[in-house]
Amino acid sequence: MALIKLLVEGGKMVPGPAVAQQIGPMGVNMGEVISQVNKETQNFKGITVPVHLNVDTKTKKFTIKVLSPPTSELIKKEAGIEKASGARMKQKVGNLAIEQVISIAKSKHEHLLSHNFISTLKSVIGTCMALGVLIESKDPKEVLQEIAEGKYAEEIKSQKTEVSSEKKKELDNFFAGISKVQEEAKKVEEAEKAAKEEKKAKAATTTAPVAPAKK
């Protein structure tokens, strides 16, 4: 058996040089592989998913195993964002409810080495922190402290994943306000940077030596 490791967007695997290079030498039907992979990963649309393709080199038969997507990909999908914050300390990119974080932890638990669910949940919260995603309108570090103090115990014990429309609206409104403040701060920062560059360029011009006039 030969193992081929693929990384595809859920439901959107397409033929290409990289795929052909891995699958071609195995002698299997590439069109059939792509069709089955897309069928198996259709529930992960918009998410990059690891896929293991086990090929019997003699019979050319194959089996497909879809692995759990990276935690970061699940968080980005849940938060409705395409990429993480490039400056997580001052630029937040999303705001999740604790129920959404619990949902992600449930889908990852059996694939991680965590001994218990709370460890998996803390791991997901740590990834939210790295991506610049708020939880319950707070810094994930604060949420970790609250969990240690017993808050969200009921939600965690019951592994609640449903978020009420009222709560979702409240979280969205809070993040809209955060986004507005961040955008205004970014404009100020860019204006200050442009002013410094202009001042620097002007100083360089006024201090440049003047060539003596030719006689």
C-alpha positions as CSV (number, residue, x, y, z in Angstrom):
1,M,0.0,0.0,0.0
2,A,1.2,3.5,-0.8
3,L,0.1,6.5,1.2
4,I,-0.5,9.8,-0.5
5,K,-1.1,12.9,1.7
6,L,-3.2,15.6,0.1
7,L,-4.4,19.0,1.3
8,V,-7.5,20.1,-0.5
9,E,-10.3,22.7,-0.2
10,G,-13.4,20.9,0.9
11,G,-15.4,19.8,-2.2
12,K,-13.2,21.6,-4.6
13,M,-10.3,19.4,-5.5
14,V,-9.2,19.9,-9.1
15,P,-6.7,18.3,-11.4
16,G,-3.3,20.1,-11.6
17,P,0.4,19.5,-11.8
18,A,0.9,18.9,-8.0
19,V,-2.0,16.4,-7.9
20,A,-0.8,14.7,-11.1
21,Q,2.7,14.4,-9.8
22,Q,1.5,12.5,-6.7
23,I,-1.3,10.4,-8.1
24,G,-0.1,9.8,-11.7
25,P,2.7,7.4,-10.9
26,M,0.3,5.2,-8.9
27,G,-1.7,4.3,-12.1
28,V,-5.1,5.1,-10.5
29,N,-7.9,6.9,-12.2
30,M,-7.3,10.5,-11.3
31,G,-10.8,11.6,-12.2
32,E,-12.3,9.0,-9.9
33,V,-10.0,10.0,-7.1
34,I,-11.0,13.7,-7.4
35,S,-14.7,12.9,-7.6
36,Q,-14.6,10.7,-4.5
37,V,-12.4,13.2,-2.5
38,N,-14.8,16.0,-3.4
39,K,-17.8,13.8,-2.3
40,E,-16.1,12.9,1.0
41,T,-15.1,16.5,1.8
42,Q,-18.2,18.4,0.6
43,N,-19.2,19.1,4.2
44,F,-16.0,21.1,4.7
45,K,-16.5,23.7,1.9
46,G,-14.4,26.8,2.4
47,I,-11.9,24.8,4.6
48,T,-8.6,23.3,3.8
49,V,-8.8,19.6,4.7
50,P,-6.0,17.0,5.0
51,V,-6.8,13.8,3.1
52,H,-5.0,10.5,3.1
53,L,-5.2,8.4,0.0
54,N,-4.2,4.7,0.4
55,V,-3.4,3.1,-2.9
56,D,-2.9,-0.6,-3.5
57,T,-0.1,-0.5,-6.1
58,K,-1.0,-3.9,-7.5
59,T,-4.8,-3.7,-7.9
60,K,-4.8,0.2,-8.3
61,K,-7.7,0.3,-5.8
62,F,-7.7,3.1,-3.3
63,T,-9.4,4.2,-0.1
64,I,-9.9,7.8,1.2
65,K,-9.6,9.0,4.7
66,V,-10.6,12.6,5.5
67,L,-8.7,13.9,8.5
68,S,-9.9,16.7,10.8
69,P,-9.2,20.2,9.4
70,P,-6.7,22.3,11.3
71,T,-8.2,24.1,14.3
72,S,-7.3,27.5,12.7
73,E,-9.4,26.7,9.7
74,L,-12.4,25.7,11.8
75,I,-12.1,28.9,13.7
76,K,-11.8,31.1,10.6
77,K,-14.9,29.4,9.1
78,E,-16.9,29.8,12.4
79,A,-15.9,33.5,12.6
80,G,-16.5,34.1,8.9
81,I,-13.0,35.4,8.2
82,E,-10.5,34.5,5.5
83,K,-7.2,35.1,7.3
84,A,-5.8,35.7,10.8
85,S,-4.8,39.1,12.2
86,G,-1.3,40.2,11.2
87,A,-1.0,42.1,14.5
88,R,-3.2,40.2,17.0
89,M,-2.4,42.5,19.9
90,K,-4.0,45.5,18.3
91,Q,-6.0,44.1,15.4
92,K,-8.9,41.8,16.1
93,V,-10.6,39.9,13.3
94,G,-13.6,38.1,14.8
95,N,-15.7,37.6,17.9
96,L,-17.0,34.1,18.8
97,A,-19.5,32.9,21.4
98,I,-18.2,30.3,23.9
99,E,-20.8,27.9,22.3
100,Q,-19.0,28.2,19.0
101,V,-15.7,27.5,20.6
102,I,-17.1,24.5,22.3
103,S,-18.5,23.3,18.9
104,I,-15.0,23.5,17.4
105,A,-13.5,21.7,20.4
106,K,-16.0,18.9,20.0
107,S,-15.0,18.3,16.4
108,K,-11.3,18.3,17.3
109,H,-11.3,16.4,20.5
110,E,-10.9,12.8,19.2
111,H,-8.1,14.0,16.9
112,L,-6.0,15.7,19.5
113,L,-3.8,14.2,22.3
114,S,-5.8,15.9,25.0
115,H,-6.8,13.7,27.9
116,N,-10.0,15.5,28.5
117,F,-12.4,17.9,26.8
118,I,-11.5,20.9,28.9
119,S,-7.9,20.6,27.6
120,T,-9.1,20.5,24.0
121,L,-11.2,23.5,24.7
122,K,-8.3,25.4,26.1
123,S,-6.2,24.5,23.0
124,V,-8.9,25.9,20.7
125,I,-9.0,29.1,22.9
126,G,-5.2,29.4,22.5
127,T,-5.5,29.2,18.7
128,C,-8.2,31.9,18.9
129,M,-5.7,34.1,20.7
130,A,-3.0,33.5,18.1
131,L,-5.5,34.4,15.3
132,G,-6.7,37.6,16.9
133,V,-10.2,36.3,17.5
134,L,-12.2,37.5,20.6
135,I,-14.4,35.1,22.6
136,E,-17.5,36.5,24.3
137,S,-16.2,40.0,23.3
138,K,-13.1,39.5,25.4
139,D,-9.5,38.6,25.0
140,P,-9.2,34.8,25.0
141,K,-6.7,35.0,27.8
142,E,-9.4,36.5,30.0
143,V,-11.8,33.7,29.0
144,L,-9.2,31.1,30.1
145,Q,-9.1,32.8,33.5
146,E,-12.9,32.9,33.7
147,I,-13.0,29.1,32.9
148,A,-10.5,28.5,35.7
149,E,-12.8,30.4,38.0
150,G,-15.8,28.2,37.0
151,K,-17.5,30.5,34.5
152,Y,-19.1,28.7,31.5
153,A,-19.1,25.5,33.6
154,E,-22.7,24.6,32.6
155,E,-22.1,25.3,28.9
156,I,-18.9,23.2,28.9
157,K,-20.4,20.3,30.9
158,S,-23.3,20.0,28.5
159,Q,-21.1,20.9,25.5
160,K,-23.6,23.4,24.4
161,T,-23.1,24.5,20.8
162,E,-26.3,26.5,20.0
163,V,-26.0,30.3,20.1
164,S,-29.2,32.4,20.5
165,S,-29.9,35.0,17.8
166,E,-30.0,37.7,20.5
167,K,-26.5,36.7,21.7
168,K,-25.1,36.5,18.2
169,K,-26.4,39.9,17.4
170,E,-24.9,41.3,20.6
171,L,-21.5,39.9,19.8
172,D,-21.7,41.1,16.2
173,N,-22.6,44.6,17.3
174,F,-19.7,44.7,19.8
175,F,-17.3,43.6,17.1
176,A,-18.7,46.2,14.7
177,G,-17.7,48.9,17.2
178,I,-14.3,47.3,17.7
179,S,-13.8,47.2,13.9
180,K,-14.7,50.9,13.6
181,V,-12.2,51.9,16.3
182,Q,-9.5,49.8,14.7
183,E,-10.1,51.3,11.3
184,E,-9.9,54.8,12.7
185,A,-6.7,54.0,14.5
186,K,-5.3,52.5,11.4
187,K,-6.0,55.7,9.4
188,V,-4.4,57.8,12.1
189,E,-1.3,55.6,12.1
190,E,-1.1,55.7,8.3
191,A,-1.4,59.5,8.3
192,E,1.3,59.9,11.0
193,K,3.6,57.6,9.0
194,A,3.0,59.6,5.8
195,A,3.7,62.9,7.6
196,K,7.0,61.5,9.0
197,E,8.0,60.3,5.5
198,E,7.1,63.7,4.1
199,K,9.1,65.5,6.8
200,K,12.1,63.2,6.3
201,A,12.0,63.8,2.5
202,K,11.8,67.5,3.0
203,A,14.7,67.5,5.5
204,A,16.8,65.6,3.0
205,T,16.1,68.1,0.3
206,T,16.9,71.2,2.4
207,T,20.1,69.8,3.8
208,A,21.5,68.5,0.5
209,P,24.8,70.3,-0.5
210,V,24.5,72.9,-3.2
211,A,27.0,72.4,-6.0
212,P,29.2,75.5,-6.6
213,A,28.4,77.6,-9.7
214,K,30.8,77.1,-12.7
215,K,33.0,80.1,-13.7
